[in-house]
Amino acid sequence: MSERTAQLSVRDGRWTLYVALMGVPVSQWPEHHFGAGVVPTPSERSRALTGLGFVFTDGATWAWEEYPEQPDDDTSPVRLLASILVRSRDGSWS
């Protein structure tokens, strides 16, 4: 089964979890929206991914990265992006 990258990001205070599918329009990527507030817990993220038809790959861990909203501007607000490797539960999305 093919590995994919699931990512968690926040925009306007709302966290979104999505699975990037190469060769598929972004509008068709599986995604789950969490309510506004604190970062979803690892178990909440896991349940959301399961609902989207994905599971973590063996030994996968969340990696957090920060990036500026406006590239090359060190006064720009910082955004957070988390990612983890996943695979389809049933072999679809391959």
Residue pairs with C-beta under 8 A, 6 or more apart in sequence:
1 87
1 88
1 91
1 94
2 87
2 88
2 93
2 94
3 57
3 85
3 86
3 87
4 19
4 20
4 21
4 54
4 85
4 86
4 87
4 88
4 93
5 19
5 20
5 83
5 84
5 85
5 86
6 17
6 18
6 19
6 20
6 49
6 54
6 83
6 84
6 85
6 86
7 17
7 18
7 19
7 20
7 81
7 82
7 83
8 15
8 16
8 17
8 39
8 40
8 45
8 62
8 81
8 82
8 83
9 15
9 16
9 79
9 80
9 81
9 82
10 16
10 39
10 79
10 80
13 36
13 37
14 33
14 34
14 35
14 36
15 33
15 34
15 36
15 39
15 40
16 31
16 32
16 33
16 34
17 31
17 32
17 34
17 40
17 45
17 48
17 49
17 52
18 29
18 30
18 31
18 32
19 29
19 30
19 31
19 49
19 52
19 54
19 86
19 93
20 29
21 28
21 29
21 30
21 93
30 52
30 53
30 54
30 93
31 52
32 48
32 49
32 51
32 52
34 40
34 44
34 48
40 48
42 62
45 62
46 56
49 55
49 56
49 86
50 89
53 88
53 89
53 90
53 92
53 93
54 86
54 87
54 88
54 89
54 93
55 86
55 87
55 89
56 84
56 85
56 86
57 85
57 86
57 87
60 84
60 85
60 86
61 84
62 82
62 83
62 84
63 82
63 83
63 84
64 80
64 81
64 82
65 80
65 81
65 82
65 83
66 78
66 79
66 80
66 81
67 78
67 79
67 81
68 74
68 76
68 77
68 78
68 79
69 76
69 77
69 78
69 79
70 76
88 94
